[in-house]
Amino acid sequence: EVQLVESGGGLVQPGGSLRLSCAASGFTFSSYEMNWVRQAPGKGLEWVSYISSSGSTIYYADSVKGRFTISRDNAKNSLYLQMNSLRAEDTAVYYCAREAIYGEDKERAFDIWGQGTMVTVSS
Amino acid sequence: DIQLTQSPSFLSASVGDRVTITCRASQGISSYLAWYQQKPGKAPKLLIYAASTLQSGVPSRFSGSGSGTEFTLTISSLQPEDFATYYCQQLNSYPPTFGQGTKVEIK
């Protein structure tokens, strides 16, 4: 079964750090680009970060640039998000999502999502 | 950044109704648009990619259309399990932004 399982969420004080992990199974992880997406309580979806299949290309949302670091270990089928200098507005459920690419036009979509891990930033 | 505006933000409908949700992009995105369904406490689920291609396993009552700046998601006959929040997402350029969501509730 194709699956993504996030872990590492929890309660952290403002200014603190947290490292999220996403374990992939059921597919060739090293062949896929991956993303982190978050959702604040009662709010919509916000894309956070992208990493290419090899890890050579990385993008961040402006809201997290300079504070968050995405990485992956293809040997361990794992995706990570290191979150530093956390703020109250980073409180959200964090999802990892696989990016699928379709056809000659290279259409894209996030076809597999994990169940999410909750991060709460509060004193 | 490309902005996506969904309308309506909230929709009340009955089982069997035909439902249409619109997503407008602030600039042209060709057909690089996906639709997702999210139920409370669950992860989003991909319904449609490339504006109109149904993801494997998604019921045929769901359909998508459009290109450029205007897109629609249609549910031909609303079923009880379809009551959820729906999001569009553009993947034409980074950041891959989402619409604000459309909540479909039971009338």
Interface residues (C-beta under 8 A of the other chain):
Chain A: N35 V37 G44 L45 E46 W47 Y50 Y59 A61 D62 Y95 A100 Y102 G103 D105 E107 R108 A109 F110 D111 W113 G114 Q115 G116
Chain B: S31 Y32 A34 Y36 Q38 K42 A43 P44 K45 L46 Y49 A50 T53 Q55 Y87 Q89 L91 Y94 P95 P96 T97 F98 G99 Q100 G101
